[in-house]
Amino acid sequence: MRNNDISETQMLETVKGELGRRLPPGWLLSLKKQVSLPTSKRYADGILEVTASDGTSATVLIETKQNYLEARDLLRQLSTWRKALINQRLSSPNEEANILVVTPYLGQSARDELAKEGISFADSTGNIRFVLSKPAVFIEAQGSNKNPFREDAPLKSLKGRGAGRVVRGMLDYQPPFGIRKLADETLTSAASISRVIDLLERENIVNRDSPRGQVLSVNWEQLLRRWIRDYNFLEANKMKTYLEPRGIPELLSKLTKANFKYAITGSYAATRYAPVAQSRLLTIYVDYPEGAEEQLQLRNAETGGNILLGQPYDPVVFERTEISDQLTYARVSQVAADLLTGVGRNPSEGEALIEWMRENEDKWRIPLIQPT
């Protein structure tokens, strides 16, 4: 099994069950998934509320990581997590920050570092350390000391969540950049990035200044076309068709007031750059389609629908988004990949978008400033 086979929802539900059965009788545990942090621009993967039998409670911010993380990767992200807690007023700068890291696997060194920093953790093999000061909780369990998900063989495909996340980063950011810098910006392990870059270097899509050095150049169009050999919009994402009886403009108006995370992709997003024809289908990524469906008051429609709504292959579709007229759009690189692997006239719309991208590279690629 690969770590990409385990969804964030599965990890969160498993951890909730493991913690719940270890708490004392009369204690309550509630889990909220994908919670907006209104005092920051971030979303929490989850919020865990722990309530003791005497009514004392604690709030825990959950960070899920799909990819294998080494100790140094975790340490780089500690300040980001703690800042999110303070921004959300879940803790003060002088108080303990309750954070729970959930991932498919954590090595011994990573577990030791998290414990030293006072960060709780749980992985899918059964390694758990969950500590709260008020109410007082200490839960510890031993799982595997060997990563059952680690893939040491050279990467041969760009299929899957991890590879897609790395490819998006290499498309969106303008080289030169080092692996560590790209890892920081994409919140991806350096090991995952190295494997993807090794594949791309073998296929002459990237150039480096040395065998293990920084990336000097990326042929972004070749990279995009190489990615879509393994990525397919309808296969990779769980999409469902709905009907908004009043039309797409009405749905867009609702989206401007939505309090859930979303990103518009597909034809409608592409027309902002390369209009081909009026879009009759609005495609939207959301984390939890059921909640979005209810809030947007959509009707199920197997045929004749005008809204395509669904859960993405990875939360990277919500990263580096663009805001226009109070609407959130997926990054142009993601929109292009979705169109090129879509149906009907989507591929031709994707080609028109690529033409715009060729002529306006400075408008959609982000320079990465290297540390001095």
C-alpha angles and dihedrals in degrees: 000000000000124000088242089066090069114077124212090245091055092049093049095047092047093051092047090053094047093049094041095056091050097051120096119266113278095029119123129216123190129180129203116189127214099003122189114232101214096192090057138033092250136098123217114227086222145342118220119201116199117192123185123215090259091057097257110140142187133197120221126194112219122211115189120199118193095192130066110268127206122211094259091051091054094048092055090057100046095089091050092053094046092048089054090054093050092047089052090048089237086129140003126236089259097045133080113271111221107217129164119195114204121189140146092257140001121194122224094259091051091049091050092050093049092048090050090052093048094248119143119223144184132183134192093255092063103265104143135168115167119171132174128171097203114056089022111243132163118173123166130170134170122232131163125333090199125068107240091189102051116119114203098171117099113274114255101174140041092214118125142040099289096050091044091054092051093045091052090053093049091049096046099044123067115229151260095087139138125235092248093051092049090048090054093050097045098036088233128133117263089232092060092048092049092054093051093046091049090056093047092047090053088054094047094243095121134035125209132193091234137359091275099018135108124301110257100183141005124198092220096190093051088047092051092049091045090052094052090056085072102023123072121180099218095039098045098045130055101233131175132187122237138174127235100192093202093054139247096303089060092051091049089053089054091049092058087064098039118125096199129085116265143152127201115226137161128050098341092053091047094054089070088071109018113018111200104160137337110286117238095183126059113205117199133179115216130169098226110025095188093060093043091048090054096045093046091045094228127172123226111250123180089182133020095024124150099196126067109194129175157134115276129233089246138000088249087093086072093052125095090007122167128234121215127164090350091303126116118226130190116249112277091245090060092045090053093051091048093051096044090055095039131098136258113007093348096102092053089049088050091053090051089051091051089053089056090047091053091054096042106037092138090059099056107026116080120220114234112218110214120224114259 
